[in-house]
Amino acid sequence: MSTVQAIFLLPVEVLASLRALEHSFGAWKKAEHPELKSGTEAFIRRQRVSTKKPGIKQVQFKE
């Protein structure tokens, strides 16, 4: 993959958020998040609320 140098301006708030992310890298502890033991996909599926309504036919489109 090739790279290109770019010069651009960022709002101070965005830069502060990026720096906070950089400093927090590696701070994640699995023991502190037992709800994710079965994986993030399973966690998200449990959190979602279904928008399917009974009696309405679901249509699936083929690609």
SEFIZA-3560 file (N, C-alpha, C; in Angstrom, 3 decimals):
REM SEFIZA-3560
<numar><xx>0.844</xx><yy>-1.158</yy><zz>0.000</zz><atom>N</atom></numar>
<numar><xx>0.000</xx><yy>0.000</yy><zz>0.000</zz><atom>CA</atom></numar>
<numar><xx>0.901</xx><yy>1.236</yy><zz>0.000</zz><atom>C</atom></numar>
<numar><xx>0.627</xx><yy>2.161</yy><zz>-0.870</zz><atom>N</atom></numar>
<numar><xx>1.422</xx><yy>3.385</yy><zz>-0.912</zz><atom>CA</atom></numar>
<numar><xx>0.787</xx><yy>4.443</yy><zz>-0.014</zz><atom>C</atom></numar>
<numar><xx>1.569</xx><yy>5.430</yy><zz>0.352</zz><atom>N</atom></numar>
<numar><xx>1.068</xx><yy>6.497</yy><zz>1.207</zz><atom>CA</atom></numar>
<numar><xx>1.312</xx><yy>7.843</yy><zz>0.554</zz><atom>C</atom></numar>
<numar><xx>0.540</xx><yy>8.833</yy><zz>0.974</zz><atom>N</atom></numar>
<numar><xx>0.665</xx><yy>10.190</yy><zz>0.478</zz><atom>CA</atom></numar>
<numar><xx>0.619</xx><yy>11.118</yy><zz>1.681</zz><atom>C</atom></numar>
<numar><xx>1.501</xx><yy>12.101</yy><zz>1.717</zz><atom>N</atom></numar>
<numar><xx>1.484</xx><yy>13.068</yy><zz>2.801</zz><atom>CA</atom></numar>
<numar><xx>0.400</xx><yy>14.096</yy><zz>2.545</zz><atom>C</atom></numar>
<numar><xx>-0.344</xx><yy>14.439</yy><zz>3.609</zz><atom>N</atom></numar>
<numar><xx>-1.399</xx><yy>15.439</yy><zz>3.490</zz><atom>CA</atom></numar>
<numar><xx>-1.307</xx><yy>16.401</yy><zz>4.666</zz><atom>C</atom></numar>
<numar><xx>-1.605</xx><yy>17.640</yy><zz>4.416</zz><atom>N</atom></numar>
<numar><xx>-1.637</xx><yy>18.641</yy><zz>5.468</zz><atom>CA</atom></numar>
<numar><xx>-3.072</xx><yy>19.159</yy><zz>5.534</zz><atom>C</atom></numar>
<numar><xx>-3.672</xx><yy>19.065</yy><zz>6.720</zz><atom>N</atom></numar>
<numar><xx>-5.048</xx><yy>19.520</yy><zz>6.886</zz><atom>CA</atom></numar>
<numar><xx>-5.264</xx><yy>19.998</yy><zz>8.308</zz><atom>C</atom></numar>
<numar><xx>-6.347</xx><yy>20.715</yy><zz>8.522</zz><atom>N</atom></numar>
<numar><xx>-6.680</xx><yy>21.260</yy><zz>9.827</zz><atom>CA</atom></numar>
<numar><xx>-7.770</xx><yy>20.423</yy><zz>10.483</zz><atom>C</atom></numar>
<numar><xx>-7.642</xx><yy>20.239</yy><zz>11.786</zz><atom>N</atom></numar>
<numar><xx>-8.651</xx><yy>19.531</yy><zz>12.566</zz><atom>CA</atom></numar>
<numar><xx>-9.149</xx><yy>20.449</yy><zz>13.677</zz><atom>C</atom></numar>
<numar><xx>-10.423</xx><yy>20.367</yy><zz>13.997</zz><atom>N</atom></numar>
<numar><xx>-10.907</xx><yy>21.112</yy><zz>15.156</zz><atom>CA</atom></numar>
<numar><xx>-10.190</xx><yy>20.610</yy><zz>16.423</zz><atom>C</atom></numar>
<numar><xx>-9.963</xx><yy>21.484</yy><zz>17.375</zz><atom>N</atom></numar>
<numar><xx>-9.253</xx><yy>21.143</yy><zz>18.600</zz><atom>CA</atom></numar>
<numar><xx>-9.933</xx><yy>19.979</yy><zz>19.320</zz><atom>C</atom></numar>
<numar><xx>-11.250</xx><yy>19.950</yy><zz>19.312</zz><atom>N</atom></numar>
<numar><xx>-11.996</xx><yy>18.885</yy><zz>19.994</zz><atom>CA</atom></numar>
<numar><xx>-11.697</xx><yy>17.523</yy><zz>19.380</zz><atom>C</atom></numar>
<numar><xx>-11.607</xx><yy>17.474</yy><zz>18.056</zz><atom>N</atom></numar>
<numar><xx>-11.318</xx><yy>16.214</yy><zz>17.367</zz><atom>CA</atom></numar>
<numar><xx>-9.910</xx><yy>15.747</yy><zz>17.710</zz><atom>C</atom></numar>
<numar><xx>-8.977</xx><yy>16.652</yy><zz>17.688</zz><atom>N</atom></numar>
<numar><xx>-7.600</xx><yy>16.307</yy><zz>18.021</zz><atom>CA</atom></numar>
<numar><xx>-7.498</xx><yy>15.806</yy><zz>19.465</zz><atom>C</atom></numar>
<numar><xx>-8.221</xx><yy>16.452</yy><zz>20.381</zz><atom>N</atom></numar>
<numar><xx>-8.226</xx><yy>16.018</yy><zz>21.779</zz><atom>CA</atom></numar>
<numar><xx>-8.793</xx><yy>14.603</yy><zz>21.900</zz><atom>C</atom></numar>
<numar><xx>-9.839</xx><yy>14.305</yy><zz>21.145</zz><atom>N</atom></numar>
<numar><xx>-10.427</xx><yy>12.963</yy><zz>21.168</zz><atom>CA</atom></numar>
<numar><xx>-9.448</xx><yy>11.925</yy><zz>20.634</zz><atom>C</atom></numar>
<numar><xx>-8.749</xx><yy>12.263</yy><zz>19.561</zz><atom>N</atom></numar>
<numar><xx>-7.768</xx><yy>11.340</yy><zz>18.993</zz><atom>CA</atom></numar>
<numar><xx>-6.622</xx><yy>11.079</yy><zz>19.969</zz><atom>C</atom></numar>
<numar><xx>-6.189</xx><yy>12.115</yy><zz>20.652</zz><atom>N</atom></numar>
<numar><xx>-5.117</xx><yy>11.942</yy><zz>21.638</zz><atom>CA</atom></numar>
<numar><xx>-5.584</xx><yy>11.091</yy><zz>22.814</zz><atom>C</atom></numar>
<numar><xx>-6.833</xx><yy>11.279</yy><zz>23.234</zz><atom>N</atom></numar>
<numar><xx>-7.375</xx><yy>10.475</yy><zz>24.326</zz><atom>CA</atom></numar>
<numar><xx>-7.440</xx><yy>9.007</yy><zz>23.918</zz><atom>C</atom></numar>
<numar><xx>-7.824</xx><yy>8.743</yy><zz>22.677</zz><atom>N</atom></numar>
<numar><xx>-7.842</xx><yy>7.359</yy><zz>22.175</zz><atom>CA</atom></numar>
<numar><xx>-6.445</xx><yy>6.762</yy><zz>22.181</zz><atom>C</atom></numar>
<numar><xx>-5.485</xx><yy>7.545</yy><zz>21.737</zz><atom>N</atom></numar>
<numar><xx>-4.106</xx><yy>7.073</yy><zz>21.689</zz><atom>CA</atom></numar>
<numar><xx>-3.600</xx><yy>6.722</yy><zz>23.090</zz><atom>C</atom></numar>
<numar><xx>-3.912</xx><yy>7.545</yy><zz>24.064</zz><atom>N</atom></numar>
<numar><xx>-3.441</xx><yy>7.308</yy><zz>25.434</zz><atom>CA</atom></numar>
<numar><xx>-4.160</xx><yy>6.148</yy><zz>26.106</zz><atom>C</atom></numar>
<numar><xx>-5.392</xx><yy>5.868</yy><zz>25.671</zz><atom>N</atom></numar>
<numar><xx>-6.153</xx><yy>4.789</yy><zz>26.302</zz><atom>CA</atom></numar>
<numar><xx>-5.884</xx><yy>3.430</yy><zz>25.655</zz><atom>C</atom></numar>
<numar><xx>-5.101</xx><yy>3.396</yy><zz>24.574</zz><atom>N</atom></numar>
<numar><xx>-4.809</xx><yy>2.141</yy><zz>23.892</zz><atom>CA</atom></numar>
<numar><xx>-4.189</xx><yy>1.147</yy><zz>24.870</zz><atom>C</atom></numar>
<numar><xx>-4.735</xx><yy>-0.053</yy><zz>24.910</zz><atom>N</atom></numar>
<numar><xx>-4.217</xx><yy>-1.091</yy><zz>25.791</zz><atom>CA</atom></numar>
<numar><xx>-4.839</xx><yy>-1.076</yy><zz>27.175</zz><atom>C</atom></numar>
<numar><xx>-5.753</xx><yy>-0.133</yy><zz>27.430</zz><atom>N</atom></numar>
<numar><xx>-6.357</xx><yy>-0.027</yy><zz>28.762</zz><atom>CA</atom></numar>
<numar><xx>-7.535</xx><yy>-0.978</yy><zz>28.950</zz><atom>C</atom></numar>
<numar><xx>-7.965</xx><yy>-1.629</yy><zz>27.901</zz><atom>N</atom></numar>
<numar><xx>-9.112</xx><yy>-2.532</yy><zz>27.953</zz><atom>CA</atom></numar>
<numar><xx>-8.755</xx><yy>-3.787</yy><zz>28.728</zz><atom>C</atom></numar>
<numar><xx>-9.577</xx><yy>-4.132</yy><zz>29.715</zz><atom>N</atom></numar>
<numar><xx>-9.370</xx><yy>-5.336</yy><zz>30.521</zz><atom>CA</atom></numar>
<numar><xx>-10.570</xx><yy>-6.260</yy><zz>30.344</zz><atom>C</atom></numar>
<numar><xx>-10.337</xx><yy>-7.460</yy><zz>29.854</zz><atom>N</atom></numar>
<numar><xx>-11.433</xx><yy>-8.406</yy><zz>29.630</zz><atom>CA</atom></numar>
<numar><xx>-12.199</xx><yy>-8.686</yy><zz>30.912</zz><atom>C</atom></numar>
<numar><xx>-11.504</xx><yy>-8.753</yy><zz>32.034</zz><atom>N</atom></numar>
<numar><xx>-12.153</xx><yy>-9.062</yy><zz>33.311</zz><atom>CA</atom></numar>
<numar><xx>-13.168</xx><yy>-7.990</yy><zz>33.705</zz><atom>C</atom></numar>
<numar><xx>-12.989</xx><yy>-6.778</yy><zz>33.222</zz><atom>N</atom></numar>
<numar><xx>-13.897</xx><yy>-5.685</yy><zz>33.545</zz><atom>CA</atom></numar>
<numar><xx>-15.151</xx><yy>-5.671</yy><zz>32.672</zz><atom>C</atom></numar>
<numar><xx>-15.205</xx><yy>-6.539</yy><zz>31.668</zz><atom>N</atom></numar>
<numar><xx>-16.339</xx><yy>-6.545</yy><zz>30.738</zz><atom>CA</atom></numar>
<numar><xx>-16.839</xx><yy>-7.974</yy><zz>30.495</zz><atom>C</atom></numar>
<numar><xx>-17.396</xx><yy>-8.618</yy><zz>31.539</zz><atom>N</atom></numar>
<numar><xx>-17.878</xx><yy>-9.994</yy><zz>31.382</zz><atom>CA</atom></numar>
<numar><xx>-19.051</xx><yy>-10.114</yy><zz>30.398</zz><atom>C</atom></numar>
<numar><xx>-19.753</xx><yy>-9.000</yy><zz>30.161</zz><atom>N</atom></numar>
<numar><xx>-20.876</xx><yy>-9.032</yy><zz>29.219</zz><atom>CA</atom></numar>
<numar><xx>-20.419</xx><yy>-9.315</yy><zz>27.794</zz><atom>C</atom></numar>
<numar><xx>-19.126</xx><yy>-9.163</yy><zz>27.523</zz><atom>N</atom></numar>
<numar><xx>-18.602</xx><yy>-9.410</yy><zz>26.175</zz><atom>CA</atom></numar>
<numar><xx>-17.900</xx><yy>-10.765</yy><zz>26.068</zz><atom>C</atom></numar>
<numar><xx>-18.071</xx><yy>-11.599</yy><zz>27.084</zz><atom>N</atom></numar>
<numar><xx>-17.389</xx><yy>-12.898</yy><zz>27.100</zz><atom>CA</atom></numar>
<numar><xx>-17.716</xx><yy>-13.754</yy><zz>25.873</zz><atom>C</atom></numar>
<numar><xx>-18.972</xx><yy>-13.685</yy><zz>25.426</zz><atom>N</atom></numar>
<numar><xx>-19.369</xx><yy>-14.486</yy><zz>24.265</zz><atom>CA</atom></numar>
<numar><xx>-19.123</xx><yy>-13.756</yy><zz>22.944</zz><atom>C</atom></numar>
<numar><xx>-18.481</xx><yy>-12.610</yy><zz>22.999</zz><atom>N</atom></numar>
<numar><xx>-18.134</xx><yy>-11.881</yy><zz>21.776</zz><atom>CA</atom></numar>
<numar><xx>-18.983</xx><yy>-10.637</yy><zz>21.581</zz><atom>C</atom></numar>
<numar><xx>-18.446</xx><yy>-9.695</yy><zz>20.833</zz><atom>N</atom></numar>
<numar><xx>-19.159</xx><yy>-8.438</yy><zz>20.619</zz><atom>CA</atom></numar>
<numar><xx>-20.401</xx><yy>-8.611</yy><zz>19.752</zz><atom>C</atom></numar>
<numar><xx>-20.334</xx><yy>-9.526</yy><zz>18.775</zz><atom>N</atom></numar>
<numar><xx>-21.501</xx><yy>-9.728</yy><zz>17.914</zz><atom>CA</atom></numar>
<numar><xx>-22.689</xx><yy>-10.228</yy><zz>18.723</zz><atom>C</atom></numar>
<numar><xx>-22.459</xx><yy>-11.198</yy><zz>19.597</zz><atom>N</atom></numar>
<numar><xx>-23.540</xx><yy>-11.722</yy><zz>20.444</zz><atom>CA</atom></numar>
<numar><xx>-24.072</xx><yy>-10.631</yy><zz>21.369</zz><atom>C</atom></numar>
<numar><xx>-23.190</xx><yy>-9.820</yy><zz>21.919</zz><atom>N</atom></numar>
<numar><xx>-23.604</xx><yy>-8.729</yy><zz>22.809</zz><atom>CA</atom></numar>
<numar><xx>-24.510</xx><yy>-7.744</yy><zz>22.069</zz><atom>C</atom></numar>
<numar><xx>-24.102</xx><yy>-7.344</yy><zz>20.869</zz><atom>N</atom></numar>
<numar><xx>-24.886</xx><yy>-6.385</yy><zz>20.090</zz><atom>CA</atom></numar>
<numar><xx>-26.238</xx><yy>-6.973</yy><zz>19.725</zz><atom>C</atom></numar>
<numar><xx>-26.268</xx><yy>-8.230</yy><zz>19.330</zz><atom>N</atom></numar>
<numar><xx>-27.547</xx><yy>-8.870</yy><zz>18.984</zz><atom>CA</atom></numar>
<numar><xx>-28.495</xx><yy>-8.892</yy><zz>20.174</zz><atom>C</atom></numar>
<numar><xx>-27.967</xx><yy>-9.110</yy><zz>21.382</zz><atom>N</atom></numar>
<numar><xx>-28.813</xx><yy>-9.101</yy><zz>22.585</zz><atom>CA</atom></numar>
<numar><xx>-29.335</xx><yy>-7.697</yy><zz>22.878</zz><atom>C</atom></numar>
<numar><xx>-28.576</xx><yy>-6.663</yy><zz>22.525</zz><atom>N</atom></numar>
<numar><xx>-28.958</xx><yy>-5.291</yy><zz>22.820</zz><atom>CA</atom></numar>
<numar><xx>-29.965</xx><yy>-4.718</yy><zz>21.826</zz><atom>C</atom></numar>
<numar><xx>-29.974</xx><yy>-5.223</yy><zz>20.615</zz><atom>N</atom></numar>
<numar><xx>-30.847</xx><yy>-4.682</yy><zz>19.575</zz><atom>CA</atom></numar>
<numar><xx>-32.305</xx><yy>-5.000</yy><zz>19.859</zz><atom>C</atom></numar>
<numar><xx>-33.159</xx><yy>-4.068</yy><zz>19.476</zz><atom>N</atom></numar>
<numar><xx>-34.589</xx><yy>-4.280</yy><zz>19.566</zz><atom>CA</atom></numar>
<numar><xx>-35.075</xx><yy>-4.574</yy><zz>18.157</zz><atom>C</atom></numar>
<numar><xx>-35.836</xx><yy>-5.638</yy><zz>18.012</zz><atom>N</atom></numar>
<numar><xx>-36.307</xx><yy>-6.018</yy><zz>16.689</zz><atom>CA</atom></numar>
<numar><xx>-37.313</xx><yy>-5.005</yy><zz>16.163</zz><atom>C</atom></numar>
<numar><xx>-37.208</xx><yy>-4.675</yy><zz>14.887</zz><atom>N</atom></numar>
<numar><xx>-38.177</xx><yy>-3.787</yy><zz>14.249</zz><atom>CA</atom></numar>
<numar><xx>-39.187</xx><yy>-4.590</yy><zz>13.437</zz><atom>C</atom></numar>
<numar><xx>-39.034</xx><yy>-5.912</yy><zz>13.449</zz><atom>N</atom></numar>
<numar><xx>-39.976</xx><yy>-6.755</yy><zz>12.722</zz><atom>CA</atom></numar>
<numar><xx>-41.307</xx><yy>-6.774</yy><zz>13.456</zz><atom>C</atom></numar>
<numar><xx>-42.385</xx><yy>-6.608</yy><zz>12.700</zz><atom>N</atom></numar>
<numar><xx>-43.719</xx><yy>-6.607</yy><zz>13.289</zz><atom>CA</atom></numar>
<numar><xx>-44.444</xx><yy>-7.878</yy><zz>12.857</zz><atom>C</atom></numar>
<numar><xx>-45.158</xx><yy>-8.511</yy><zz>13.772</zz><atom>N</atom></numar>
<numar><xx>-45.880</xx><yy>-9.734</yy><zz>13.418</zz><atom>CA</atom></numar>
<numar><xx>-46.925</xx><yy>-9.451</yy><zz>12.341</zz><atom>C</atom></numar>
<numar><xx>-47.072</xx><yy>-10.397</yy><zz>11.447</zz><atom>N</atom></numar>
<numar><xx>-48.072</xx><yy>-10.279</yy><zz>10.398</zz><atom>CA</atom></numar>
<numar><xx>-47.608</xx><yy>-9.514</yy><zz>9.171</zz><atom>C</atom></numar>
<numar><xx>-46.425</xx><yy>-8.945</yy><zz>9.193</zz><atom>N</atom></numar>
<numar><xx>-45.906</xx><yy>-8.214</yy><zz>8.034</zz><atom>CA</atom></numar>
<numar><xx>-44.854</xx><yy>-9.084</yy><zz>7.361</zz><atom>C</atom></numar>
<numar><xx>-45.054</xx><yy>-9.313</yy><zz>6.079</zz><atom>N</atom></numar>
<numar><xx>-44.148</xx><yy>-10.158</yy><zz>5.329</zz><atom>CA</atom></numar>
<numar><xx>-42.802</xx><yy>-9.463</yy><zz>5.159</zz><atom>C</atom></numar>
<numar><xx>-41.733</xx><yy>-10.172</yy><zz>5.461</zz><atom>N</atom></numar>
<numar><xx>-40.386</xx><yy>-9.645</yy><zz>5.308</zz><atom>CA</atom></numar>
<numar><xx>-39.891</xx><yy>-9.976</yy><zz>3.903</zz><atom>C</atom></numar>
<numar><xx>-39.371</xx><yy>-9.001</yy><zz>3.207</zz><atom>N</atom></numar>
<numar><xx>-38.875</xx><yy>-9.174</yy><zz>1.843</zz><atom>CA</atom></numar>
<numar><xx>-37.342</xx><yy>-9.174</yy><zz>1.884</zz><atom>C</atom></numar>
<numar><xx>-36.765</xx><yy>-10.158</yy><zz>1.221</zz><atom>N</atom></numar>
<numar><xx>-35.318</xx><yy>-10.199</yy><zz>1.119</zz><atom>CA</atom></numar>
<numar><xx>-34.927</xx><yy>-9.993</yy><zz>-0.341</zz><atom>C</atom></numar>
<numar><xx>-33.978</xx><yy>-9.123</yy><zz>-0.552</zz><atom>N</atom></numar>
<numar><xx>-33.518</xx><yy>-8.826</yy><zz>-1.897</zz><atom>CA</atom></numar>
<numar><xx>-32.297</xx><yy>-9.655</yy><zz>-2.228</zz><atom>C</atom></numar>
<numar><xx>-32.258</xx><yy>-10.152</yy><zz>-3.453</zz><atom>N</atom></numar>
<numar><xx>-31.094</xx><yy>-10.908</yy><zz>-3.907</zz><atom>CA</atom></numar>
<numar><xx>-30.115</xx><yy>-9.942</yy><zz>-4.552</zz><atom>C</atom></numar>
<numar><xx>-28.845</xx><yy>-10.207</yy><zz>-4.335</zz><atom>N</atom></numar>
<numar><xx>-27.817</xx><yy>-9.343</yy><zz>-4.928</zz><atom>CA</atom></numar>
<numar><xx>-27.513</xx><yy>-9.753</yy><zz>-6.340</zz><atom>C</atom></numar>
//
